[in-house]
């Protein structure tokens, strides 16, 4: 094949495609072309409005060897007001040693490093594909509702009876310098809506009405203080955060008949969605006078934990070898597609660039971090699959 672009060149090309969820704008076409040049068989998988693909190189299905998968997403969040950026958010310009652009750290820089690492590894170890498989699972729906992305691809893989033995996601995991953090799990996410039902009336005659706003104020404070669990050695205690409150139609002289509150639980392996909802209902049912309410919840993702195993050992060893830093295992931050992949592949770990600027104006990565990140990814493969 022709020479693969450097991680920096590839990151720039990916950022220049304005792939705000669910529009891919050529990101995956670029990756597919490069992977096919490396000899990968690529399966484009479009579900609904979302582009995804699964690529593999190695023995035929059912071979007893291992399947190592690099996973990630090409979609990005919106830019906000482009005029607030130091340079246009999809121009991918370099300023003061930083590559600025939407998706730079989350996670086009990581994808660029993964592809470059795979190319180097296969060049140095042509024997690998005789016995094992190297694959890529790339989605365009991680930043969206995440229903037509990785979840659908995993279902497709199960139907083909193709397993993933190791999965390394290139999500940003470091905080101050490359190498200081690795994600071994994520908290679960449970969204909910609570409607408190009152009785509409005139503000001059409150005794003839039941104001749900007055009922909600102290209740929300109590719920926010409640300890739903204590966490454990790997996870902090479950957090309940209220995200929106609205009631009435804006009239100054009308007590509204209902109030709607939205909220989110970020929860540890000490809790389940069912237990959290029941705890919440028990607290609501204890209110005096009795509340009339409607409660609905929607699971966004279960918590997962990869506390030990060969993949985590290989990532830790490789990060230390390349950067001289021993990464701190963490389960903090938001959700990622690892919550889905880990259900099929217990050996799932995340390691990538700094997360300090993700989803912000002037999202950026340190140009000097791309080469060592590529080296870490390549070293993980050499560690897990040593030369015969």
Wavefront OBJ file of the C-alpha trace (Angstrom):
o trace
v 0.000 0.000 0.000
v 1.050 3.598 -0.274
v 2.541 5.145 2.835
v -0.045 5.693 5.552
v -0.561 9.309 6.629
v 1.031 10.217 9.919
v -1.265 10.331 12.957
v -1.216 14.117 12.736
v -2.106 14.197 9.029
v -4.915 11.742 9.578
v -6.248 13.627 12.609
v -6.326 16.847 10.588
v -8.190 15.171 7.734
v -10.749 13.674 10.122
v -11.352 16.949 11.968
v -11.890 18.781 8.686
v -14.966 16.624 8.081
v -17.799 18.325 10.035
v -19.306 15.076 11.329
v -21.825 16.389 13.848
v -24.081 13.498 14.891
v -25.432 11.769 12.823
v -23.826 13.239 9.683
v -20.520 11.529 8.858
v -19.350 13.875 6.082
v -16.731 11.454 4.741
v -14.893 10.534 7.949
v -15.660 6.866 7.697
v -15.039 6.774 3.946
v -11.524 8.027 4.614
v -10.925 5.380 7.282
v -12.442 2.597 5.190
v -10.197 3.438 2.247
v -7.067 3.309 4.410
v -8.104 0.080 6.123
v -8.836 -1.601 2.804
v -5.378 -0.603 1.611
v -4.010 -2.384 4.672
v -5.897 -5.547 3.691
v -8.891 -5.268 6.009
v -12.285 -6.560 4.960
v -14.703 -3.736 5.721
v -18.427 -4.038 6.375
v -20.212 -0.653 6.135
v -23.254 -0.833 8.432
v -25.846 1.903 8.126
v -28.703 1.753 10.614
v -31.361 4.449 10.394
v -29.485 7.686 9.717
v -26.235 6.469 11.270
v -23.121 5.264 9.445
v -21.005 2.610 11.166
v -18.517 0.017 10.025
v -16.750 -3.103 11.217
v -13.402 -3.988 9.684
v -11.320 -7.105 10.278
v -8.125 -8.733 9.104
v -7.139 -12.233 10.089
v -8.317 -15.844 9.824
v -11.838 -16.792 8.837
v -14.674 -16.706 11.389
v -14.578 -19.399 14.039
v -10.771 -19.622 14.181
v -9.552 -20.292 17.752
v -7.299 -17.238 17.755
v -8.032 -13.948 19.543
v -9.817 -10.901 18.144
v -8.373 -7.559 19.258
v -10.703 -4.659 18.463
v -9.996 -0.934 18.336
v -13.275 0.927 18.872
v -14.323 4.542 18.569
v -16.674 7.105 17.065
v -16.327 9.601 14.253
v -19.291 11.755 15.268
v -18.806 14.939 17.290
v -20.972 17.324 19.264
v -22.016 20.681 17.828
v -19.548 23.541 17.862
v -21.619 26.274 19.476
v -20.929 29.773 18.161
v -18.027 29.370 15.659
v -17.045 33.019 16.150
v -15.920 32.203 19.707
v -13.291 29.747 18.465
v -9.672 30.751 18.026
v -9.879 29.287 14.529
v -12.825 27.782 12.642
v -13.856 24.595 14.482
v -13.407 22.362 11.437
v -10.318 24.063 9.991
v -7.977 21.881 12.095
v -5.349 24.581 12.542
v -2.297 24.284 14.777
v -1.595 27.071 17.252
v 1.139 27.008 19.891
v 1.651 23.268 19.518
v -2.057 22.431 19.791
v -4.318 21.098 17.052
v -7.632 22.936 17.471
v -10.895 21.562 16.193
v -14.139 19.897 17.169
v -13.416 16.242 17.829
v -9.671 16.717 18.211
v -9.561 14.838 21.533
v -13.031 13.285 21.440
v -12.005 11.288 19.573
v -10.566 11.788 16.114
v -7.048 12.104 17.456
v -7.450 8.726 19.133
v -8.808 7.122 15.961
v -5.885 8.496 13.938
v -3.425 7.007 16.438
v -5.224 3.645 16.442
v -5.146 3.319 12.670
v -1.489 4.326 12.473
v -0.634 1.850 15.243
v -2.468 -0.960 13.456
v -0.581 -0.251 10.226
v 2.790 -0.312 12.002
v 1.966 -3.473 13.913
v 0.823 -5.379 10.836
v 3.919 -4.248 8.950
v 6.202 -5.496 11.734
v 4.191 -8.636 12.477
v 2.819 -10.097 9.228
v 2.531 -13.463 11.019
v -0.197 -12.075 13.324
v -3.064 -12.518 10.872
v -2.279 -16.207 10.408
v -3.612 -16.967 13.873
v -5.400 -13.885 15.258
v -7.723 -11.075 14.181
v -7.338 -7.311 14.341
v -10.571 -5.359 13.980
v -12.098 -1.883 14.111
v -15.601 -1.045 15.338
v -16.394 2.542 14.382
v -19.745 4.254 14.962
v -21.322 7.592 14.106
v -23.793 7.674 16.995
v -21.802 7.823 20.239
v -22.558 11.484 20.878
v -26.222 11.029 19.979
v -28.916 8.762 21.339
v -26.652 5.732 20.763
v -29.404 3.470 19.440
v -28.287 2.949 15.822
v -24.559 2.775 16.455
v -22.460 0.385 18.508
v -25.508 -1.420 19.927
v -26.670 -2.384 16.429
v -23.164 -3.354 15.295
v -22.747 -5.636 18.316
v -26.064 -7.303 17.471
v -24.812 -7.797 13.915
v -21.599 -9.380 15.247
v -23.555 -11.728 17.489
v -25.645 -12.848 14.530
v -22.393 -13.623 12.688
v -21.073 -15.408 15.808
v -18.003 -13.195 15.796
v -16.641 -12.438 19.240
v -14.373 -9.683 20.535
v -11.745 -10.930 22.981
v -10.115 -7.560 23.717
v -11.481 -4.092 23.026
v -9.524 -0.865 23.439
v -11.438 2.383 22.976
v -9.560 5.561 22.139
v -11.742 7.827 24.276
v -9.916 10.698 26.045
v -8.959 9.465 29.524
v -6.061 11.617 30.720
v -6.341 14.788 32.788
v -2.991 16.589 33.047
v -0.568 14.679 30.848
v -0.719 11.790 28.436
v -0.523 8.576 30.399
v -1.966 9.666 33.733
v -5.353 7.954 33.385
v -7.005 4.828 32.041
v -10.716 4.058 32.210
v -11.521 0.627 33.595
v -15.254 1.250 33.859
v -18.005 3.814 33.687
v -20.964 4.667 35.846
v -24.421 3.759 34.672
v -26.824 6.462 33.503
v -30.552 6.530 34.242
v -32.689 9.421 33.002
v -36.057 10.240 34.490
v -39.058 12.545 34.429
v -41.164 13.324 37.494
v -44.526 15.090 37.116
v -46.094 16.453 40.278
v -49.848 16.894 39.898
v -51.535 19.793 41.709
v -54.705 21.792 41.185
v -54.882 24.930 39.064
v -56.228 28.079 40.619
v -56.020 31.848 41.005
v -52.978 33.124 42.874
v -55.300 35.277 45.028
v -57.082 32.142 46.294
v -54.266 29.670 47.063
v -56.477 27.760 49.528
v -58.605 26.679 46.569
v -55.613 25.331 44.635
v -52.705 22.943 45.181
v -49.448 24.545 44.028
v -47.044 21.854 42.743
v -44.179 24.351 42.710
v -44.432 24.805 46.465
v -44.551 21.028 46.907
v -41.549 20.514 44.647
v -39.083 22.982 46.203
v -38.407 21.185 49.525
v -38.858 17.768 47.895
v -36.138 18.375 45.321
v -33.754 19.482 48.053
v -34.421 16.314 50.062
v -33.970 14.039 47.070
v -30.733 15.751 46.073
v -29.311 15.119 49.561
v -30.420 11.499 49.770
v -27.699 8.814 49.738
v -28.860 6.153 47.291
v -25.704 4.104 47.857
v -22.188 4.560 49.239
v -20.268 3.531 46.134
v -17.351 1.123 46.413
v -13.614 0.890 45.885
v -13.948 1.621 42.159
v -16.974 3.938 42.009
v -18.125 7.035 43.912
v -21.562 7.106 45.473
v -24.503 7.380 43.110
v -25.297 10.965 42.111
v -28.798 12.329 41.470
v -28.761 15.559 39.481
v -31.839 17.538 38.488
v -31.538 18.949 34.987
v -34.715 20.948 34.333
v -37.843 22.226 36.061
v -40.822 23.772 34.327
v -44.454 24.520 35.152
v -47.327 26.711 33.966
v -47.664 28.817 30.852
v -45.994 31.989 32.118
v -49.130 33.596 33.515
v -48.492 35.655 36.670
v -51.908 35.098 38.186
v -52.402 31.338 37.681
v -51.225 28.532 39.934
v -50.236 25.706 37.543
v -51.852 22.305 37.705
v -48.585 20.370 37.322
v -44.815 20.647 37.446
v -42.354 18.602 35.429
v -38.829 17.798 36.622
v -36.152 15.938 34.657
v -33.174 14.292 36.316
v -30.289 11.883 35.856
v -28.761 9.207 38.051
v -25.079 8.374 37.539
v -24.818 5.133 39.443
v -22.261 2.573 40.519
v -22.272 -1.197 40.440
v -23.776 -1.001 43.943
v -27.143 -0.027 42.433
v -29.442 -1.172 39.653
v -31.939 0.895 37.642
v -34.798 -1.023 39.242
v -33.500 -0.404 42.757
v -32.957 3.314 42.129
v -36.458 3.775 40.756
v -37.959 1.888 43.696
v -35.969 3.964 46.195
v -37.230 7.111 44.510
v -40.822 5.908 44.580
v -40.502 4.992 48.256
v -39.280 8.515 49.048
v -42.110 10.086 47.061
v -44.695 7.886 48.756
v -43.464 9.036 52.184
v -44.389 12.673 51.473
v -47.129 14.247 53.575
v -49.677 15.180 52.476
v -49.688 12.411 49.868
v -48.259 13.323 46.483
v -49.975 12.696 43.204
v -47.191 12.053 40.741
v -46.153 10.311 37.529
v -42.619 8.897 37.359
v -40.934 7.508 34.236
v -37.322 6.424 33.777
v -35.177 5.499 30.783
v -31.926 3.568 31.030
v -29.062 5.090 29.065
v -26.431 2.575 30.099
v -25.434 0.121 32.801
v -22.203 0.515 34.768
v -19.304 -1.702 33.818
v -15.969 -2.563 35.406
v -12.829 -4.208 34.024
v -10.836 -4.362 37.228
v -8.122 -6.795 36.133
v -7.035 -8.977 33.262
v -4.541 -9.197 30.397
v -5.801 -6.132 28.519
v -5.545 -3.785 31.486
v -2.122 -5.221 32.295
v -0.995 -4.687 28.693
v -2.302 -1.104 28.590
v -0.707 -0.240 31.937
v 2.619 -1.769 30.877
v 2.582 -0.040 27.498
v 1.702 3.396 28.896
v 4.475 3.098 31.463
v 6.976 1.951 28.843
v 6.192 4.782 26.399
v 5.469 7.694 28.749
v 7.221 6.692 31.970
v 3.917 7.201 33.820
v 1.807 4.590 35.568
v -1.803 5.394 34.641
v -4.364 5.738 37.419
v -7.409 3.518 36.876
v -10.653 5.495 36.884
v -14.378 5.046 36.358
v -15.243 8.755 36.339
v -16.584 10.955 33.590
v -19.554 10.505 31.319
v -20.789 7.432 29.512
v -19.143 5.870 26.482
v -19.857 3.010 24.119
v -17.715 0.830 26.369
v -20.888 0.339 28.411
v -22.303 -1.645 25.500
v -19.145 -3.380 24.313
v -18.255 -4.655 27.779
v -21.457 -6.739 27.863
v -20.065 -8.847 24.992
v -16.364 -8.322 25.674
v -15.453 -8.299 29.400
v -11.879 -7.295 28.528
v -12.755 -3.684 27.597
v -10.514 -0.733 28.514
v -10.328 2.920 27.428
v -7.152 4.945 26.932
v -6.638 8.114 24.948
v -5.769 11.797 24.918
v -6.474 14.539 27.462
v -10.137 15.117 28.263
v -9.795 18.657 29.610
v -11.115 20.450 26.490
v -13.676 17.989 25.130
v -17.095 19.429 24.184
v -15.693 22.922 24.829
v -14.989 25.926 22.639
v -11.466 25.498 21.229
v -11.341 21.731 21.787
v -7.742 20.734 21.174
v -4.994 18.167 21.500
v -1.284 18.518 22.057
v 0.405 17.668 18.767
v 3.297 16.159 20.731
v 0.906 13.592 22.258
v -0.136 11.915 19.005
v 3.065 9.998 18.352
v 3.421 8.553 21.886
v -0.281 7.640 21.878
v 0.296 5.732 18.635
v 3.283 3.998 20.234
v 1.184 2.999 23.246
v -1.469 1.421 21.028
v 1.142 -0.470 19.019
v 2.932 -1.639 22.164
v -0.363 -2.985 23.585
v -0.626 -5.254 20.535
v 2.982 -6.419 20.856
v 2.450 -7.116 24.572
v -0.712 -9.159 24.082
v 0.599 -10.928 20.971
v 4.367 -11.401 21.364
v 6.348 -12.577 18.365
v 6.727 -16.345 18.160
l 1 2 3 4 5 6 7 8 9 10 11 12 13 14 15 16 17 18 19 20 21 22 23 24 25 26 27 28 29 30 31 32 33 34 35 36 37 38 39 40 41 42 43 44 45 46 47 48 49 50 51 52 53 54 55 56 57 58 59 60 61 62 63 64 65 66 67 68 69 70 71 72 73 74 75 76 77 78 79 80 81 82 83 84 85 86 87 88 89 90 91 92 93 94 95 96 97 98 99 100 101 102 103 104 105 106 107 108 109 110 111 112 113 114 115 116 117 118 119 120 121 122 123 124 125 126 127 128 129 130 131 132 133 134 135 136 137 138 139 140 141 142 143 144 145 146 147 148 149 150 151 152 153 154 155 156 157 158 159 160 161 162 163 164 165 166 167 168 169 170 171 172 173 174 175 176 177 178 179 180 181 182 183 184 185 186 187 188 189 190 191 192 193 194 195 196 197 198 199 200 201 202 203 204 205 206 207 208 209 210 211 212 213 214 215 216 217 218 219 220 221 222 223 224 225 226 227 228 229 230 231 232 233 234 235 236 237 238 239 240 241 242 243 244 245 246 247 248 249 250 251 252 253 254 255 256 257 258 259 260 261 262 263 264 265 266 267 268 269 270 271 272 273 274 275 276 277 278 279 280 281 282 283 284 285 286 287 288 289 290 291 292 293 294 295 296 297 298 299 300 301 302 303 304 305 306 307 308 309 310 311 312 313 314 315 316 317 318 319 320 321 322 323 324 325 326 327 328 329 330 331 332 333 334 335 336 337 338 339 340 341 342 343 344 345 346 347 348 349 350 351 352 353 354 355 356 357 358 359 360 361 362 363 364 365 366 367 368 369 370 371 372 373 374 375 376 377 378 379 380 381 382 383 384 385 386 387 388
